[in-house]
Amino acid sequence: MKQTCSCLKLIPVIFSFLLIACNEESYSFNLRADDYAEAHTKFKTNIVDESFVGDGEPAVPPKDIFSLVYYPAEDGNMAAFLSARPQDNSNKYPAVIWLIGGYGGISNDDYFWSEHPYGNDQSASAFRRDDLVLMIPSFRGENANPGHYDMFYGEMRDIESARQYLAKLPYVDPERIYLVGHSTGGTRALLASEYTKGFRAIFSMGGIPDLRLRLEYAPISVAVPFDQNNPEEFELRSPRTFLTSIKSPTFYFEGENAYWQEFDEMKQIAKDKSIPLHVYSIEGGDHFNIISPLTNLIAEKILLDSGEKTNIKFNEQDMINIQSELLHID
């Protein structure tokens, strides 16, 4: 009798265990449920290589295009290019922060006010419009800025500082500040979408899903500054790890010839968990030729996005139009 009772008591326990096992989510990576900003605050990165050298002092831009400004951040004042002040001071304008690709900062030459081929224009020229405010910031350790470069980590706090700087300008609408990035900047944009809720919408072109995967894929042009023996160092720098922390509508684009298949799983997770992440692989596109068609389209959508909440969406026709443009790019 006692033995029978013991078995009956175990049945609910076993059933409960099986139920939990059946409901357990299984992904190809560690999808963390904790908040990225909180995890970021608690974690202290261990920088073991300080060999990184920034681009040096940024060039002084033409006054009718940009001003060289310095925004206050955690480690000190950081250099940035800020577009010329709109002539009509009675309005508040939407603003874009452009996160550049590569490493080193915002360069020390005239790249951002020179002309570039339509098939590879990383200068954010699409956002140099009279009715838009454009900021191109550099971050800790870049150019001649204070602080140490730590690769996709401390920059999150600097990006938020840049947003706060823009929001205080009297001619900027603080509720209509957008973040757009390409390549390295695209990865930073994805991480920023998990770190802060201050941006109205975020656009990433060619960001990576996971930093360890990127380092395994091919060498990069700078030394990895952090302790690679600690897996959490990678987790805090990998956008897919903290997908559930995405706070603002976030749009990811990559040309099909450079598309990371890991974004398919991220797209499905976003759909299953109602995360505001939208993923697009652009037919006929590569890592660079998508920039001009996309930034022009994004700029147009931003200018039309004037409601209380963002109305920005990308439909099938948008993608068809971009693909058509790509056919005419040399």
VENPE-V439051 format. One record per pair of residues at least 12 apart in sequence whose ideal C-beta (glycine too) atoms are under 10 Angstrom apart, sorted by sequence separation. I is the first residue (numbers start at 1). J is the second residue. If there is no record, write none. Layout:
I & J
I & J
This chain:
68 & 80
69 & 81
83 & 95
100 & 112
111 & 123
112 & 124
113 & 125
124 & 136
190 & 202
192 & 204
267 & 279
282 & 294
301 & 313
67 & 80
68 & 81
69 & 82
82 & 95
83 & 96
110 & 123
112 & 125
123 & 136
140 & 153
141 & 154
142 & 155
145 & 158
164 & 177
179 & 192
189 & 202
190 & 203
191 & 204
211 & 224
215 & 228
224 & 237
239 & 252
266 & 279
267 & 280
301 & 314
66 & 80
67 & 81
68 & 82
98 & 112
140 & 154
141 & 155
163 & 177
179 & 193
189 & 203
190 & 204
193 & 207
252 & 266
263 & 277
265 & 279
267 & 281
280 & 294
298 & 312
66 & 81
67 & 82
113 & 128
139 & 154
140 & 155
162 & 177
163 & 178
189 & 204
211 & 226
252 & 267
264 & 279
65 & 81
66 & 82
67 & 83
112 & 128
139 & 155
142 & 158
163 & 179
186 & 202
188 & 204
189 & 205
191 & 207
212 & 228
263 & 279
298 & 314
66 & 83
67 & 84
80 & 97
81 & 98
138 & 155
139 & 156
140 & 157
141 & 158
162 & 179
179 & 196
186 & 203
187 & 204
190 & 207
211 & 228
263 & 280
264 & 281
297 & 314
301 & 318
65 & 83
66 & 84
67 & 85
137 & 155
139 & 157
140 & 158
186 & 204
189 & 207
190 & 208
252 & 270
263 & 281
64 & 83
65 & 84
139 & 158
179 & 198
180 & 199
185 & 204
186 & 205
187 & 206
188 & 207
190 & 209
212 & 231
215 & 234
260 & 279
61 & 81
64 & 84
102 & 122
138 & 158
139 & 159
159 & 179
179 & 199
185 & 205
186 & 206
187 & 207
191 & 211
240 & 260
250 & 270
259 & 279
261 & 281
294 & 314
58 & 79
61 & 82
63 & 84
101 & 122
137 & 158
177 & 198
178 & 199
179 & 200
180 & 201
181 & 202
182 & 203
183 & 204
185 & 206
186 & 207
187 & 208
212 & 233
213 & 234
259 & 280
260 & 281
297 & 318
57 & 79
58 & 80
59 & 81
61 & 83
62 & 84
100 & 122
112 & 134
137 & 159
139 & 161
159 & 181
177 & 199
178 & 200
179 & 201
180 & 202
181 & 203
182 & 204
183 & 205
184 & 206
185 & 207
186 & 208
187 & 209
211 & 233
212 & 234
240 & 262
243 & 265
259 & 281
297 & 319
58 & 81
61 & 84
100 & 123
139 & 162
175 & 198
176 & 199
177 & 200
178 & 201
179 & 202
180 & 203
181 & 204
182 & 205
183 & 206
184 & 207
187 & 210
211 & 234
212 & 235
214 & 237
239 & 262
240 & 263
243 & 266
258 & 281
259 & 282
55 & 79
98 & 122
100 & 124
112 & 136
137 & 161
138 & 162
174 & 198
176 & 200
177 & 201
178 & 202
179 & 203
180 & 204
181 & 205
182 & 206
183 & 207
184 & 208
187 & 211
210 & 234
211 & 235
214 & 238
238 & 262
239 & 263
246 & 270
256 & 280
257 & 281
258 & 282
294 & 318
297 & 321
54 & 79
81 & 106
98 & 123
99 & 124
111 & 136
137 & 162
175 & 200
176 & 201
178 & 203
179 & 204
180 & 205
181 & 206
182 & 207
183 & 208
210 & 235
211 & 236
212 & 237
213 & 238
240 & 265
244 & 269
250 & 275
251 & 276
252 & 277
253 & 278
254 & 279
255 & 280
256 & 281
257 & 282
293 & 318
297 & 322
79 & 105
80 & 106
81 & 107
98 & 124
136 & 162
137 & 163
159 & 185
174 & 200
181 & 207
211 & 237
212 & 238
240 & 266
243 & 269
244 & 270
250 & 276
251 & 277
252 & 278
253 & 279
254 & 280
255 & 281
256 & 282
257 & 283
259 & 285
296 & 322
78 & 105
79 & 106
97 & 124
98 & 125
135 & 162
173 & 200
187 & 214
210 & 237
211 & 238
213 & 240
239 & 266
243 & 270
246 & 273
249 & 276
250 & 277
251 & 278
252 & 279
253 & 280
254 & 281
255 & 282
256 & 283
257 & 284
258 & 285
259 & 286
78 & 106
96 & 124
98 & 126
135 & 163
137 & 165
210 & 238
211 & 239
247 & 275
248 & 276
249 & 277
250 & 278
251 & 279
252 & 280
253 & 281
254 & 282
255 & 283
256 & 284
257 & 285
258 & 286
259 & 287
293 & 321
294 & 322
297 & 325
98 & 127
107 & 136
137 & 166
155 & 184
159 & 188
163 & 192
208 & 237
209 & 238
210 & 239
240 & 269
244 & 273
246 & 275
247 & 276
248 & 277
249 & 278
250 & 279
251 & 280
252 & 281
253 & 282
255 & 284
256 & 285
257 & 286
258 & 287
293 & 322
296 & 325
96 & 126
97 & 127
98 & 128
106 & 136
135 & 165
155 & 185
158 & 188
159 & 189
162 & 192
184 & 214
208 & 238
209 & 239
210 & 240
211 & 241
243 & 273
245 & 275
246 & 276
255 & 285
256 & 286
257 & 287
258 & 288
292 & 322
293 & 323
81 & 112
96 & 127
106 & 137
107 & 138
135 & 166
167 & 198
208 & 239
209 & 240
210 & 241
244 & 275
246 & 277
254 & 285
255 & 286
293 & 324
294 & 325
81 & 113
95 & 127
96 & 128
105 & 137
106 & 138
134 & 166
152 & 184
155 & 187
156 & 188
159 & 191
160 & 192
164 & 196
166 & 198
207 & 239
208 & 240
209 & 241
243 & 275
253 & 285
254 & 286
255 & 287
257 & 289
258 & 290
290 & 322
293 & 325
94 & 127
96 & 129
105 & 138
106 & 139
133 & 166
151 & 184
155 & 188
159 & 192
163 & 196
254 & 287
255 & 288
257 & 290
289 & 322
290 & 323
292 & 325
293 & 326
104 & 138
105 & 139
135 & 169
158 & 192
164 & 198
209 & 243
243 & 277
255 & 289
256 & 290
276 & 310
278 & 312
280 & 314
285 & 319
292 & 326
94 & 129
107 & 142
108 & 143
152 & 187
156 & 191
157 & 192
160 & 195
163 & 198
204 & 239
255 & 290
278 & 313
290 & 325
93 & 129
96 & 132
97 & 133
98 & 134
100 & 136
105 & 141
106 & 142
107 & 143
108 & 144
133 & 169
151 & 187
152 & 188
155 & 191
156 & 192
159 & 195
160 & 196
163 & 199
184 & 220
254 & 290
255 & 291
278 & 314
283 & 319
289 & 325
290 & 326
293 & 329
93 & 130
94 & 131
95 & 132
96 & 133
97 & 134
98 & 135
99 & 136
100 & 137
104 & 141
105 & 142
106 & 143
135 & 172
155 & 192
159 & 196
253 & 290
282 & 319
283 & 320
285 & 322
289 & 326
292 & 329
68 & 106
93 & 131
94 & 132
95 & 133
96 & 134
97 & 135
98 & 136
99 & 137
100 & 138
104 & 142
105 & 143
133 & 171
152 & 190
153 & 191
156 & 194
157 & 195
160 & 198
239 & 277
253 & 291
280 & 318
281 & 319
284 & 322
285 & 323
93 & 132
94 & 133
95 & 134
96 & 135
97 & 136
98 & 137
103 & 142
104 & 143
105 & 144
106 & 145
133 & 172
152 & 191
156 & 195
157 & 196
159 & 198
160 & 199
255 & 294
280 & 319
283 & 322
284 & 323
290 & 329
66 & 106
91 & 131
93 & 133
95 & 135
96 & 136
97 & 137
99 & 139
105 & 145
133 & 173
155 & 195
156 & 196
159 & 199
253 & 293
282 & 322
283 & 323
284 & 324
285 & 325
286 & 326
289 & 329
83 & 124
92 & 133
253 & 294
282 & 323
284 & 325
285 & 326
288 & 329
289 & 330
88 & 130
100 & 142
135 & 177
280 & 322
284 & 326
81 & 124
86 & 129
87 & 130
88 & 131
133 & 176
209 & 252
217 & 260
251 & 294
283 & 326
284 & 327
286 & 329
83 & 127
84 & 128
86 & 130
105 & 149
132 & 176
133 & 177
202 & 246
253 & 297
282 & 326
285 & 329
61 & 106
65 & 110
83 & 128
86 & 131
104 & 149
191 & 236
194 & 239
202 & 247
207 & 252
253 & 298
284 & 329
66 & 112
83 & 129
84 & 130
86 & 132
103 & 149
132 & 178
134 & 180
191 & 237
193 & 239
194 & 240
202 & 248
203 & 249
204 & 250
205 & 251
206 & 252
207 & 253
208 & 254
214 & 260
55 & 102
58 & 105
59 & 106
65 & 112
66 & 113
83 & 130
86 & 133
191 & 238
192 & 239
194 & 241
195 & 242
201 & 248
202 & 249
203 & 250
204 & 251
205 & 252
206 & 253
207 & 254
213 & 260
251 & 298
55 & 103
56 & 104
57 & 105
58 & 106
59 & 107
62 & 110
65 & 113
85 & 133
103 & 151
190 & 238
191 & 239
194 & 242
197 & 245
199 & 247
200 & 248
201 & 249
202 & 250
203 & 251
204 & 252
205 & 253
206 & 254
54 & 103
55 & 104
56 & 105
58 & 107
59 & 108
61 & 110
64 & 113
83 & 132
84 & 133
136 & 185
139 & 188
188 & 237
190 & 239
193 & 242
194 & 243
196 & 245
197 & 246
198 & 247
199 & 248
200 & 249
201 & 250
202 & 251
203 & 252
204 & 253
205 & 254
206 & 255
213 & 262
53 & 103
54 & 104
55 & 105
58 & 108
59 & 109
60 & 110
83 & 133
84 & 134
187 & 237
189 & 239
190 & 240
191 & 241
193 & 243
194 & 244
195 & 245
197 & 247
198 & 248
199 & 249
201 & 251
202 & 252
203 & 253
204 & 254
205 & 255
210 & 260
251 & 301
52 & 103
53 & 104
54 & 105
55 & 106
56 & 107
57 & 108
58 & 109
59 & 110
61 & 112
62 & 113
82 & 133
83 & 134
127 & 178
187 & 238
188 & 239
191 & 242
194 & 245
195 & 246
196 & 247
197 & 248
199 & 250
209 & 260
52 & 104
54 & 106
55 & 107
56 & 108
59 & 111
61 & 113
82 & 134
83 & 135
187 & 239
190 & 242
193 & 245
194 & 246
195 & 247
196 & 248
206 & 258
208 & 260
209 & 261
210 & 262
54 & 107
55 & 108
56 & 109
59 & 112
81 & 134
82 & 135
83 & 136
127 & 180
186 & 239
190 & 243
193 & 246
194 & 247
206 & 259
207 & 260
209 & 262
54 & 108
55 & 109
58 & 112
59 & 113
81 & 135
82 & 136
126 & 180
191 & 245
193 & 247
194 & 248
206 & 260
208 & 262
209 & 263
80 & 135
81 & 136
82 & 137
152 & 207
192 & 247
193 & 248
208 & 263
209 & 264
80 & 136
81 & 137
99 & 155
124 & 180
152 & 208
190 & 246
192 & 248
193 & 249
194 & 250
207 & 263
209 & 265
210 & 266
79 & 136
80 & 137
81 & 138
124 & 181
193 & 250
209 & 266
79 & 137
80 & 138
124 & 182
153 & 211
192 & 250
193 & 251
78 & 137
79 & 138
80 & 139
152 & 211
193 & 252
78 & 138
79 & 139
99 & 159
122 & 182
151 & 211
190 & 250
249 & 309
78 & 139
121 & 182
122 & 183
124 & 185
189 & 250
249 & 310
251 & 312
253 & 314
66 & 128
78 & 140
97 & 159
152 & 214
189 & 251
190 & 252
248 & 310
249 & 311
251 & 313
65 & 128
78 & 141
79 & 142
80 & 143
99 & 162
122 & 185
189 & 252
249 & 312
251 & 314
71 & 135
73 & 137
75 & 139
76 & 140
78 & 142
79 & 143
249 & 313
75 & 140
78 & 143
79 & 144
97 & 162
69 & 135
71 & 137
73 & 139
74 & 140
75 & 141
79 & 145
97 & 163
186 & 252
253 & 319
70 & 137
71 & 138
73 & 140
78 & 145
186 & 253
255 & 322
256 & 323
66 & 134
69 & 137
70 & 138
77 & 145
78 & 146
95 & 163
97 & 165
186 & 254
65 & 134
66 & 135
76 & 145
77 & 146
78 & 147
97 & 166
151 & 220
179 & 248
253 & 322
66 & 136
75 & 145
76 & 146
96 & 166
178 & 248
75 & 146
76 & 147
95 & 166
151 & 222
178 & 249
179 & 250
180 & 251
182 & 253
183 & 254
255 & 326
73 & 145
74 & 146
75 & 147
95 & 167
151 & 223
153 & 225
73 & 146
74 & 147
75 & 148
149 & 222
151 & 224
153 & 226
204 & 277
73 & 147
95 & 169
149 & 223
151 & 225
152 & 226
202 & 276
61 & 136
70 & 145
150 & 225
151 & 226
183 & 258
201 & 276
202 & 277
203 & 278
204 & 279
205 & 280
93 & 169
95 & 171
149 & 225
150 & 226
190 & 266
78 & 155
92 & 169
95 & 172
148 & 225
205 & 282
58 & 136
92 & 170
93 & 171
94 & 172
95 & 173
75 & 154
92 & 171
93 & 172
94 & 173
95 & 174
206 & 285
58 & 138
74 & 154
78 & 158
91 & 171
92 & 172
93 & 173
96 & 176
97 & 177
98 & 178
99 & 179
101 & 181
102 & 182
104 & 184
153 & 233
156 & 236
205 & 285
206 & 286
73 & 154
89 & 170
90 & 171
92 & 173
94 & 175
95 & 176
96 & 177
97 & 178
98 & 179
99 & 180
100 & 181
101 & 182
102 & 183
103 & 184
156 & 237
194 & 275
206 & 287
73 & 155
75 & 157
80 & 162
89 & 171
91 & 173
92 & 174
94 & 176
95 & 177
96 & 178
97 & 179
98 & 180
99 & 181
100 & 182
101 & 183
102 & 184
151 & 233
152 & 234
155 & 237
193 & 275
205 & 287
206 & 288
55 & 138
74 & 157
75 & 158
78 & 161
82 & 165
88 & 171
92 & 175
93 & 176
94 & 177
95 & 178
96 & 179
97 & 180
98 & 181
99 & 182
100 & 183
101 & 184
102 & 185
122 & 205
150 & 233
153 & 236
193 & 276
194 & 277
205 & 288
54 & 138
58 & 142
73 & 157
74 & 158
77 & 161
78 & 162
82 & 166
85 & 169
92 & 176
94 & 178
95 & 179
96 & 180
97 & 181
98 & 182
99 & 183
100 & 184
101 & 185
141 & 225
152 & 236
153 & 237
193 & 277
206 & 290
54 & 139
58 & 143
73 & 158
80 & 165
85 & 170
86 & 171
99 & 184
100 & 185
101 & 186
152 & 237
205 & 290
206 & 291
54 & 140
56 & 142
57 & 143
58 & 144
73 & 159
74 & 160
75 & 161
80 & 166
85 & 171
86 & 172
99 & 185
101 & 187
151 & 237
152 & 238
205 & 291
54 & 141
55 & 142
56 & 143
57 & 144
58 & 145
71 & 158
73 & 160
74 & 161
78 & 165
82 & 169
98 & 185
99 & 186
101 & 188
150 & 237
152 & 239
190 & 277
53 & 141
54 & 142
55 & 143
56 & 144
57 & 145
73 & 161
97 & 185
99 & 187
100 & 188
52 & 141
53 & 142
54 & 143
55 & 144
72 & 161
73 & 162
99 & 188
205 & 294
52 & 142
54 & 144
71 & 161
72 & 162
99 & 189
205 & 295
50 & 141
54 & 145
71 & 162
73 & 164
98 & 189
203 & 294
71 & 163
72 & 164
73 & 165
97 & 189
203 & 295
71 & 164
72 & 165
99 & 192
205 & 298
47 & 141
71 & 165
203 & 297
54 & 149
70 & 165
71 & 166
97 & 192
203 & 298
52 & 148
53 & 149
69 & 165
52 & 149
71 & 168
201 & 298
50 & 148
51 & 149
52 & 150
203 & 301
49 & 148
50 & 149
52 & 151
203 & 302
49 & 149
50 & 150
69 & 169
201 & 301
47 & 148
186 & 287
201 & 302
47 & 149
49 & 151
97 & 199
200 & 302
45 & 148
47 & 150
96 & 199
99 & 202
46 & 150
47 & 151
99 & 203
101 & 205
183 & 287
201 & 305
45 & 150
95 & 200
97 & 202
98 & 203
99 & 204
101 & 206
182 & 287
183 & 288
200 & 305
45 & 151
47 & 153
94 & 200
99 & 205
101 & 207
182 & 288
47 & 154
96 & 203
45 & 153
99 & 207
182 & 290
183 & 291
45 & 154
182 & 291
200 & 309
201 & 310
203 & 312
43 & 153
200 & 310
201 & 311
199 & 310
201 & 312
203 & 314
182 & 294
200 & 312
40 & 153
182 & 295
40 & 154
180 & 294
180 & 295
40 & 156
41 & 157
40 & 157
103 & 220
104 & 221
103 & 221
104 & 222
180 & 298
37 & 156
102 & 221
103 & 222
180 & 299
36 & 156
37 & 157
102 & 222
178 & 298
178 & 299
180 & 302
37 & 160
178 & 301
178 & 302
176 & 302
176 & 303
178 & 305
176 & 305
176 & 306
176 & 307
178 & 310
173 & 306
175 & 308
175 & 309
176 & 310
178 & 312
175 & 310
40 & 191
40 & 194
36 & 191
39 & 194
40 & 195
36 & 192
39 & 195
36 & 193
37 & 194
36 & 194
37 & 195
35 & 194
36 & 195
37 & 196
35 & 195
36 & 196
37 & 197
126 & 291
134 & 299
120 & 286
122 & 288
125 & 291
126 & 292
119 & 286
120 & 287
121 & 288
124 & 291
125 & 292
126 & 293
132 & 299
120 & 288
121 & 289
123 & 291
126 & 294
127 & 295
131 & 299
53 & 222
119 & 288
120 & 289
122 & 291
126 & 295
127 & 296
52 & 222
119 & 289
120 & 290
121 & 291
122 & 292
125 & 295
126 & 296
129 & 299
132 & 302
51 & 222
52 & 223
117 & 288
118 & 289
119 & 290
120 & 291
121 & 292
124 & 295
125 & 296
126 & 297
127 & 298
128 & 299
129 & 300
131 & 302
132 & 303
51 & 223
52 & 224
117 & 289
119 & 291
120 & 292
123 & 295
126 & 298
127 & 299
131 & 303
49 & 222
50 & 223
52 & 225
118 & 291
119 & 292
122 & 295
126 & 299
129 & 302
49 & 223
51 & 225
118 & 292
119 & 293
121 & 295
125 & 299
126 & 300
129 & 303
48 & 223
49 & 224
50 & 225
116 & 291
117 & 292
118 & 293
121 & 296
124 & 299
127 & 302
48 & 224
49 & 225
116 & 292
48 & 225
49 & 226
47 & 225
48 & 226
49 & 227
118 & 296
46 & 225
47 & 226
48 & 227
49 & 228
29 & 209
45 & 225
46 & 226
47 & 227
48 & 228
29 & 210
45 & 226
46 & 227
48 & 229
28 & 210
45 & 227
46 & 228
29 & 212
46 & 229
29 & 213
46 & 230
45 & 230
48 & 233
47 & 233
101 & 287
43 & 230
45 & 232
46 & 233
101 & 288
45 & 233
43 & 232
43 & 233
101 & 291
45 & 236
43 & 235
45 & 237
39 & 232
43 & 236
42 & 236
39 & 235
40 & 236
39 & 236
98 & 295
36 & 235
96 & 295
32 & 232
36 & 236
30 & 231
30 & 232
39 & 241
40 & 242
96 & 298
32 & 235
36 & 239
39 & 242
96 & 299
30 & 234
32 & 236
30 & 235
36 & 241
37 & 242
40 & 245
94 & 299
29 & 235
32 & 238
36 & 242
39 & 245
96 & 302
35 & 242
36 & 243
38 & 245
95 & 302
118 & 325
119 & 326
30 & 238
32 & 240
34 & 242
36 & 244
37 & 245
94 & 302
29 & 238
31 & 240
32 & 241
33 & 242
35 & 244
36 & 245
94 & 303
119 & 328
120 & 329
30 & 240
31 & 241
32 & 242
33 & 243
34 & 244
35 & 245
36 & 246
37 & 247
93 & 303
118 & 328
119 & 329
29 & 240
30 & 241
31 & 242
32 & 243
33 & 244
34 & 245
36 & 247
94 & 305
118 & 329
119 & 330
28 & 240
29 & 241
31 & 243
32 & 244
33 & 245
35 & 247
94 & 306
117 & 329
118 & 330
27 & 240
31 & 244
32 & 245
117 & 330
29 & 243
27 & 243
29 & 262
28 & 262
31 & 265
31 & 266
29 & 265
28 & 265
29 & 266
27 & 265
31 & 269
27 & 266
29 & 269
27 & 268
27 & 269
31 & 273
25 & 269
25 & 272
25 & 273
